[in-house]
Amino acid sequence: MSSKTIYLVDFENVGNAGLSSEGVESNDSLRLFSSDLANAKIDYKALSSFKGDVHKPIETPSADQCVDKTLLAYLGFLIASEEPTTKFVIVSKDKGYAPVVKELKKLKNVSIELRASISGKEVPASAPKAAKKKVVASTKTATAKKTVKKKATKAVKKAAAKKVKTPPPTPNPKNQFKKDIKKALAKAKYSDAQVTQFVSFFCSLLHQTGLSNLQDAKSKLKKKYPAQYEKLFQLVNPAIEKLKKASSQTKTKQKKSGSSTESKAAVPNPPVLNKKSMGKIRDDLNKAIYSKLGSEGFSVPRIGKIASIALAQIAEPNYLQKIWAASQKIDDPDAKKMYELIKPLARETRKKIDQSGSESNQT
């Protein structure tokens, strides 16, 4: 019997494309690591074709690099517990694993590969020169085509820009808050595990209280970490103050933008429809959103959040601005992408509402 190979799959990175399992032996085994941040659902049909032993997929919290850290922890444990002849394969396109693999090989004479798929080749450090030339050539051709296309549509874009001005994306203060506290904790020489734990706690606290009541935040911190709460609070307090200031500035800009828009032109109220007609239109929009975002690999809970926002705002004045503003508060890393995907659906639905209202007013 050939030596055993254990495949550790970073599903968040490679998705179902990394699960092709040609060349796998019956004594091999597979461990799959994922989280809610994965852009696709696990294809269990592909997993069933794996000849060897398939362990239950390991779901990690949706924190920064949590899948990577969990996978490497399992790798270290398996190296220590398996036979010396066992081979290990990390299935990921993330080259960040390479330095860790190099150090593990120094500590122990063990076979560890980094591949883009179970049956694929190792992830190359750099592309061959011939391949690079082809990439450069194809890039130049693509750039030339794009330039021609841009010139041909320049007038159309200018006209469209004059008619409809889409509000620029508003920076998310919560994301900056996460970065600031990570930086402060790392500078204070807390370990990666402690930083992840504290960031998760403070983000949860932000969601619960909004950090508007500092005394309340401080008491919760003291209850959770009695031995070091004062030091932690001193470290993150500048980030809290920065978040409060940024949130205040954002609200002020939104108020000014809203008042200036109203002064330039009055926004007409949408026509009033009966409950039955409005209910059907909202149902159609809901189905369209789930279909569109589902085809892009988003999970049902994430779709539900953006769908509820769209359904609540679709009949309101300035509905697109309100959907955009509300979508930035759901603390989803892909909120902007989901908004851009459902925006055409919202416009089409609003058009139906306006047309139906006009017809009902005429009768």
N, C-alpha and C positions, 0 to 999 in steps of 0.2 A: 504494500500500500504506500502511495506517495505521501510526503509530509503534509501536515494539515495547514490550511491557510484560513485566517480569520479576517473577514472584510468588515471595516468600520465605516459606514456610509454617512457623510454629512449631507443629509437630504435637503436641508435648508439651502445648501449651496448648489447641488447638482440636480435636484428634483428627480422625476421619474426617468430622465435621460441617462442617469447614472446607474440604473438597475439592470441593464443588459448583462446576462450572466453566462455567456458562452465560455466554455473551458473550465467551469467550476467542477470540482470533484465532490463525491458524495460525503467525504469526511470533512469538508470545509464547513465553515459556519459564517453567519451574517448577523451583524448588529447595526440597526438603523437608528440615527439620532435626528430629531426634528423638533419644531416648535410652531406656535401660531403664526410666526413671521414667514413660514414657507409659502411660496407662491402657488403651490399645487398640492392636491391631496395625494396621499400614498396610493399607488396602483398595486393593490393586493394581488391582482392577477399576475403581474410581473414577478412579485415576490414568490408566488406559488410555484413558478417555474425554476426557482433556485434549487439545485440538486441537493445541497447540503442542509445543515441545520439552520433554521431561521428563528431568531429570538424575537420576542415581542418588542415592537418599536418603542424607543425611549423618548418620551415627550419632556422637553426641558422648559423652564420659564422663558417668557419672551423678553429676555434681558440681553444687553450687548455682549456678543460673543459667547453666550451661555452654551450653545451647542458645541462650539469648538472646545471649550474648557471641559465639558462633560465627556466628550469623545476622548480627549487626551488623558483624562483621569482613568477612564476604562482601559485605555491602551496600556498605561503604566501598570494597572492591576493585572491585566492579562499576561503581560510580559513576565511578571513575577510568578504567576500561577501556572502557566502553560509549560509544555515540554520545550526544551532548548531548540528543537528542530522546527517548531511552529513558526510559520511566516505570517506577517501582518501587512494588510493593505488598507491605507486610508483613502477612501473614495471622495475626492473633493478637488475643485479647481483652485481652491484657496492656497496660494504659495506660502501663506503665513505659517503653515504647518512645518515647512521645510527646516527652519532652525531648530525646532523642538525634536524633530526626527533625527537630525544630525547629532544633537546632544545625547539622545537615548542610545544611539549606536556607539557613542564613545564610552558610555557607562557599561554597556553589555553587548556582546557579539550577537546581534539579532537582526533578522531580515525584515526591514520595513520599507514599503513602497508607497508612493503618492500617485494616485491615478485619477483621471477624470471620470472613469466609469469602472464597474466591476471587471469587465472583460477588456477594457482599454489599456493603452500604454501609459507609462509614467508621465506625469505632467512635466514638459520640457522647461528648462531654465530660460531658454531664449529660442526664438524661431531660427531655422536655417537661413543662410544668406539668400539662396534661390527663392525660398518662400517669401522672404522679405521683399525681394524685387517685385514679385507678383503682387504682393499687397500694395506696394507703392504705386505700381502701374494701375491697378484697379481703383485705388483711391483717387488718382489723378483723373481717371475717366469719370468716376462718380462725381467729383468736384466740378468738372466741366459741365456735366449734365445739370447739376444743381444750379450753376451760374446761369445757364440758358433759361431754366425754369423760373428762376427768380426774376430775371429781366422781363420775361413774358407776363408774369403775374404782378409786377410792381404796381401798375396803375390800379388793378383790382383791389390790392391790399390797401392802398392809400384811400380809395373810396370807401372801403369797408371800415377802415379805422376812423374815418370822419363820422360815419353813421353810428357805430356802436363802439364805445370805449369800455373795454373790460377792465375792472379794477385790478391793479397790480397785486400779486400775492403778498399778503401781510406776513412778516416774519413771526414765527411762533415763539413767544417768550418762554414757554414751558420747555421746549427743546434746548434753548440756550441755558435755562436754569439747570437742566441735567448736566450739560457740558461743564458749567461753572463749578457745580459741587463735586463732580468727578475730578476736575483739575485741582480743586482745593484739598480734597481728601488724598489724592495721589501725592501731592506736594508734601503733605504731612506724613508721608511714608506708610500709609495704610496698605495692606495687601490687596491684590485684585479681588479676592473673595469678599473682603470687608467692604471695599468700595462698592461692589455690586450690591451687597446687602444693604448698605446705608442709602445708596441711591434709590433702591426699590422702596425703602421705608419713607424717604422724604417725598418721593413722587406720590406714594399712597396718601401721605399727609396733605400734600398739595391738593389732591383730588377731594379729600374729605372736608378740609377747612378753607381751602383757597389761600392759606397762610395769612389771611387778613388779620387774625387775632394771634399775635406773637406769643402772648402768655399761654394761650391754649396749646399752640404748637410746642412751646417749651415744656409744658407739663406732660404732654404725650411723649416727648423725647425722653424726659426724665423717667417716666414709667417704663419705657422700653429699654433704655440703656442707662440705668442709675449710676453706674460707676464712671461713665465718661461723657455724660450728656452736656456738661458745661463746655468742655473742649470742642465737642462736635458742633454745638450751637454757635460758638465763636467762629468756627471754620466756615459754616454754611450761611451765617447771618448776612455777609456781604452779597451772596448770591440771592438771598431772599429779598433784600432791599432793592437789588437790581431788577428782580422780577416784578416787584410791586411798581417800580418806576416805569418799566417798559409797558406793563399792562395799562397803567394810567395814561401814558402817552398814546398808546394804541386806541384807547377809548376816546380820547380827545380828538385824534385825527378822524376817527369814524364819525363823530358828531359833526365836525367841521365839514367833512365831505358830504354828509347827508344834508346839512343845511344849505350848502352852496348848490347842490343839485336841485333842491326844492325851489331855491330862488330863481334859478335859470328857467326851469320849466316845471309846471305842476304835473305830478304823476297821477294819471287818472286811476280811479279805483276800478278793479276788475268787475265785469258784469256778474250779477248775482244769478246763480243757477239753483234749481231745486236739488234737494238732498240726493235723490236717486241718480240724476245726471252727473252730479259732482262725484258721487261715490263710485260710479262706473269709470269715470275718467281717472280717478286716483288709483283704482284697482289696476287699470291698464298700465299706468306709470309704474306702480309697484312691481308688476310682473316684468316689465321691460328692464327695470333696474336690476332685479335679481338675475335675469337672463344675461344681461350685458356683463355685469361684474362677475357672475358665476363662470362665464366663459373665459374670463381673464384670470381665474384661479383664486379669487377671494373667497374666504369662508363665510358661511351664513351669518354668524354673529356680527362680523365686520360690515357685511352688506346691509344688515338690518339697521345699523346705526345711521348710515348715510341715507338710506331709503326713508326712514322716519323723518329726517330733517327735510328732505325734498317734498314729502307729502304734506308736511305742516306749513311750508312756505310757498308752495306752488301757486296759490291764489292770492298772495300778498303783493302789494306794490314793491318794486325793486327786489323781486323774488330771487334773482340770481345772486345779487350781493348778499342777501340774507342767508341763502344756502351756503355760500362761500364762507361767510363769517362764522356760522354755526358749525360747519364742518371742521374748522380749525380748532375747535374746542373739544373734539372727541379723542384727542391724544393718540392718533393713529399715524404711523410714519408714512403711510400711503394716502393720507387724506386728500392731498392735492391731486394725485393721480385719479382717485375715485371721482373727485369733483369734475375734472376735465372729461372723464368718460360719460358721466350722467348729464352733463350740461346740454348736449344736443337733445337728449330725451326730454329734459325739462322744458326746453324751448318749444319743442314740438307739442308737448302737452299743453303749455300755456296758450299756444296758438289755437288749439282745439277749444279751450275754455273761452277765449275771446270770441271765436266764431259762434260757438253755441249760445253765448250770452247775447250777441248781436241778433241772432235769429229769434231768440225768445223775446227780445225787446220789440222787434218788428211786428211779431204776431200779437 
